[in-house]
Amino acid sequence: MIKQEMPQDAKPTVRAAAVPEVGQRLRLMRQRRKWTLSDLSERTNTSVGMLSQIERGLSSPSIRTLQRLADTFAVPIGWFFSDSPTPPPNTPSWLLRPASRRVLSLAGQGITKELLSPPGEGALELLIITIQPGGSTGQAPYTHAGEDAGTILEGTLKLEVAGESALLQPGDAFRFASTLPHRFENPGTVPCVALWVITPPLY
């Protein structure tokens, strides 16, 4: 049975497989630094057991764990996304086909993020975020630089920003300073799909 890292506040309805690619990338970066699991554990305040499970593809890290790992290795969270397939010949640099999207699956939290922005420098990032029923970023809000904005395409999303919360339905839109503590969850019975914009790029 696959074990998953679940926040204490996560709802038991979330069930998804861990992603081996995340563990493989983590092991590669750790070995390049010639760090042991104990070394990485001390630097990230994450248990050796959990790090070992992530590296072996037996556990899925939370968003906060990914952020700590990315900060420790001085890489963007997007480094943990799956590699995108080589685009067809003669594809413009400003175009990204669906088959070339990079995907980050946070199985332990019931969240999948598809990066829609073409590779390269830019002032913003565009994502499709899918939150499974019961999926959430956890009870503790988080912050980062820039702004978040988006709209709900399917399902229901409970979004909390700076202590204020609202239930968003398809067609509802939002924008807020990312420096404000925020979190979100899907309280519904069907997946929530949101078109999400982040600036400056985070992934």
N, C-alpha and C positions, 0 to 999 in steps of 0.2 A: 504494500500500500504506500502510495506517495505521500510523504509528509510535506506540509506547507507551513510557512511562517505566517501566522495570523495575528493581527493586532488583538489585544485583549478585548477591544470593543467590537471586533468584527462579528458579523452575523453568520450563523452556521449554514446559511443557505448558499454561501459561496463555495463552489467546487470547480476546480480547474487544474490542469496538469502543470507541473513545473516546466521551465524552458531550459533545455540543456545548453543552448548557446550562451546564455548568461553565465552559467558556471564555467564553461570553457574559456570565455573571455576573461573572467575573473582569475582563473588559475594561470592563464598566460601572463597577465599583467603582474600577478604576485611573483611568479617564477622569474620574470624579467628583472624584478627588483631584488631577487634572491631573498625574499622574505619567507619565513615559515608561517603556518597558519596562526601560531601564537603571536608572531610579530604583527600580523594584520589584525588580529583580535584586539591587541592593545591599542592600535592606532584608530580603530573604528568603533571600539566599545561594543563589539559584537562577539558572541561566544564562538569558541573554536568549533564546537559541534555544529552550530548553525552555518558557519562559513564552509565547513566540510560538506554539509548537505547541499548547499547551494552549488559548490564546485562540482559535485557529482550528479547534479540535476535531480536531486531528491527533494529539494525544497525551493520555493519561489520567494525571493526577497520582497520586502515591502518597499514602498516609495522612499521612505525615510532611510532604510538600509541602503538602497541604491544611491541615495544622495550622499550618505556618509562615505560609501566606497568611491564614488566619483570624486568627491572632495579630496579624499586621501591620495588617490592616484593622479589628481589634477587633470581629470578628463571630464568632458560633458556627459550627462546621463545618456545622451544619444549614442555614446560608445557601446552601450549594452544592447542597442537595437540590432535586429538581424541585418545581415548584409543584404543590400538591394541587388537584384539581378542586373546584369549589364543591359542598358537600354538598347533598343534596336538601332541599327545604323542610321545616321542622318537625323537623329532626334535632337531638336533644339535644346540648348542648355537650360532654357527657362521652362521646359515641359517635363512633367513626370506622369508616366502612364500608371494605371492601377497595379499592373504586374510588377512594377519597380518600386513600390512603396516599401519602406522599412517599418518593421513592427516590433514593438516592445510589449510583451505580455507579462503583467504583474498578476500571476495566477492566484497568489495568496490573498490578493485584495479584490479579485474579480474585475480587474481593469485591463483593457487592451488599448494601446495607443498606436495609431497608424500615422506616420509622418508624411504629410502631403506636399511639403515644400521641396522643390528640386534641390539637389546638392549645390553647395556654393555659398558665398557670402550673401547676407540679406539682413534686413532690419526686423523681420518678424518670422514666425513659424506658424504653419497651418497644420492642424491635426484633426483626425477623426478619433474621438475617444468613445469607447463602448464600455459601459458599466453594467455588469450582470446584476440581477436582483439580489439585494443584500450587499453588493459591493460598495466599498467606500475607501477613502484615503485615511480613515481612522478618526478617532474622536479628537485627537490633538491637532489643532490647525497648524499650518505651516506657511512660510513666507519665502519670497525670492524677489529679485530685482525686476522692475518693469511693470507691464500691464497684462491682464488677462481679459479676453473678450470672447464671445461666442453666441451660439444659438442652439436650442434643442431641436433635433430632427425627429427623434422617436422616443417614446417612453417618458418617464418622469425623473427629475433630478432635484434633490434637496441641496441647495447651495447656501453655505454660511460664510459671510464676510464680516469681519470685525464684530462678531457677536450677533449680527442680524441674519436671519435665515428666511428663505422663501422657497416655495415649491414651484419648480419650473416645468412647464408643459411644452409640447411641440409648438414652435413659433416664437416662444419667449426668448429674449436676448439679454445679454448681460455684459458689463464691463466694469472692472475695478482695478485699483492699484495693487499689484502683486505683493507689495510690501505690507499690505494689511493681512492679518491672520485669516486664512481661509481653509475650507475643507468642503468635500461634497460626498454624497452617497445616493444610492438608488433605493428608495423605499418601496418601489413598485414590484410587480410580479412579472414584468417583461424587461428585457434589456433596454437600457437608455443609450441612445446614440447622440452625441453632441459634436458639432463643428466648433473647434476651439482654436483661438489665435493667441499666441504668446509673443510679446516683444519686450526686450530683445530676445533672440533665440536662446532657448534653454537646453534643447536637445541636440 
